[in-house]
Amino acid sequence: MESVNALSQEDIDALFQSQASGGHGSARALLAQKYDFRRSDRIPKEQIRAVRTVHDTFARSLASSLSAYLRTYVTVNLISVEQLSFREFTGCLPSPTSLAVMRIRPLDGLAILELNTGLALPMIEILLGGGKVKSAIVQRELTAIEQHILNSILVLILQNLSMSWQSVATVDFSVESHETEPALLHVLPPNEAIVSIATEIQVGENSGMMNIGIPASAVKLLRQRFDQQWTARRTVTTE
């Protein structure tokens, strides 16, 4: 797998400047109610921009890794990064779909990765030696064999995700469990604030969405770890 282009220290510093000005968001990939940003658990705009920059890097590295793994041309485009409640996030996901509950270490928190089955099935078909032409959109549960094959793709996705976050803090994403129905996900309270990251993946002539939900509390902890690591690096440099 190709190495991920790390953010420069200058880029990282700029991302977390609390006085930084806001930018315009991209088109929304999930239809959701407006989020009340007066809530105390909201994430500052500069941290949302930091997540966007990390996932821009993630999109580029994942496209390269999937292209090599599937031996076909793959494009990955970041569509949106926004703050939602967990209820809003799961309420906008298709049913059934492929859901992976992710463990975030060393934070010991949980996050969600959703891969539309209309995208997962064509990738599985390619790994089984099938064609790369456009497939009919099918929204159904995966069989046990299909899920086993998809797991290798999920491992690749999470490797790239973990590497992309290394520019901010040392973190590792791994699969904790699987689910097919968003309504059955009870890993977070319904009103828990999360950062929703929507990404479009095109594999050959097939395309679909991948949605990631990371708790706002985890993003804030990663920010704190970044601050601690940066302070430690500055201390060593000045000694």
N, C-alpha and C positions, 0 to 999 in steps of 0.2 A: 504494500500500500504506500502511496506517495505521501511524503511528509506534508503537514499542514503549514501554510504560511502564517507564522506567528505575528501578532500585532507588535509594532515597535513600541518602546516605552513611551515615546511621545504620543502615539495614538492612544495608549491606555490612560495616560495622564489627562488627555483632553476629554476622554469619555466620562471620567468621573469628576469633572469640575462642576461643582454645584451651581456655579454661576453661568454655566453654558446656556446658550439660547436654544430654543426648541426648533425642530424641523417639522415638515409636513409628512404625515404618515402615508403609507402605500394603500392601495385598494384593499378593502376588507375581504378576507376569504371566508370568514364565518359570519353568518347573520345572527346578531345578538342584540339584546337590549342595551341602551346607553348605560355606561358604567358611571356610578356616582363617585367622582374623584374628590368629593369632600370627605370621603371615608378615611379614617386614620391609617388604614392598612394599604393605602395606595402607594405605588412605587414612583419615586421621582423620575421626571422625564429623562434626566441624564442616564439613569440606570436602564431605562427602556432603550435608549440609543445604544448603550453598551451591549445589551442583549442582541440588538439588531446587527451590530458590527460583528459580534461573535458568530452569529448565524449566517451572515454573509460569507464569512470564511468557511463555515461548516458546509454551506451549499456548494461552494467551489470544490472543496476536498471530496465531498460525497459524490459529486458528479464524476470525478476522476476515478474514484475507487469502484463505483458501480459499473462504469464503462469497462474497466479492466476485468471485473469479476463476472459480469454478464456477457462480455465480449460483444457488446453492441453499444451504439452511441446513446449516452444518457445525459440529459440536461436537468439541472436542479435550480429552481428560481425561488428566492425568498419573496413571499407575497405580502405578509403583514406580521407585525409584532404589536400586540395590544394587551391591555389588562382587562380581564373578565373575572366573573365569579366562577367557581367550579361548576355550579349548576348551569350557567350560560354556556360554558365550554362543552360539557357533555351533551347538553340539549341540542347543540348544532351539529353533532356528529351523525353520520349515516348509521342505519341499523339494518342488518348486522354489519359488523366491520371487524378489522383486526386490531385489537388493543393490547398494548404491552404496558404493564405497570413496571416502572423503572425505579430501582433503588439508587439514591444519590449518596455516594460515599466520598468523604468521611462524614458528611452531614447527617447521614442516616435518615434522610427524608425520602419522600416518594414523588414521582412525576409520572406523566402519562405520554405515551407515544401512540398515535393512531395512524394506521396505514390503510387507505381505502382498499377493499378487496378487488375493486375494478383495476387497481394498479398492482396489487400483490399477486393476483392470479397470472397475469401475463409474465411477470418476472419468474414465477415458479415454472411456468411453461417453458421459458427459455432455458432454465437450468435443467429441465428434463429433456432438452434437445428439440423442443418445438420451434415453430416458426416465429418470426419477429414482426409479422404483419399485424394490422389492427384487429384486436379481438372485440367481440361483443361485450358491452358493459354488463357484468354480472355482479349482483350484490347478494352474496350468500355466505354462509359460514364455511370456513375452511375445514377440510377433513384433517384427521390426525396426521396423515402422511404429508399433506400440504403444509400444515403448521410446522412440522419438523423441518421441511425444506426451507420454509420462510425464516426459521430461526437463524440460519446461517447469514441471511441478508440482514436480519435485525442486529446480529453481532457486529457486522460490518458498519451498519449505521451508527451504533452506539460507540464503536471505536473512534469513528470520525467525530462524533459529538463530544466525546471526552477530550480528544486531542484539541479540538477547537476551543474548549473552555480553559485549556491549560494556560492561555495567555492572560487569563484573569486570576484563576486560582487552581490549585491541584484538586481535581474532582474526577470521579469515575462513575459513569452510568452503566448499570447492568440490569438485565431482565429479572424481575421478581416473580411475575405471574402473567397469565394471559386471560383475556376476556373477549367476548364477541358483542355483548350488548352494553352500550354506554349507560343505560338506565340502571345496570347492575353494579356499576362502579361506586364503591362507597369508601374509597381510600382517603378521601378528604371531605371535610364538612361542605355542604352545598354552598354556603356563603364565603368559603375560603377564597381569597384573592389569588389569582394565578396570572402568569404571563403566558399568553397564547401565541405560539409561533406557527404560522401557516406557510407551507412550502409546496410548490408544485413540482412534480417529478415527471419527466417524459422519457419513456423507454421505447426506443424505436418509434412506432406509430401510436403507441398507447401512452396515455397520461392520466394522472390522478393526484390527489392531495395527500400530504403527510402533515398531521397536526401534532404539535408537542405542547404540553401544558406543564409548566414548572411553577410550583408555589412561590408566591411573592416573598414569603419568609425565607425560602432557600436562596432566592436572588439576593436578598438583603444580607444574608450570612456570607455569601460569596463575596459581596462588596466588602464586608468587614475583613474577610481573610485577605483580600487584595490589599486593603489598607495596611494590615499587619505585615504582610510580606514586603510591601513597598517601603514601609518604615524601617524594617530590618535591613533591606538592601541599602537604603540611604545611610543608615548608621554605620554599616560595614565600609561603605565608600568613603565616608568622612573620617574614619579612624586612621 
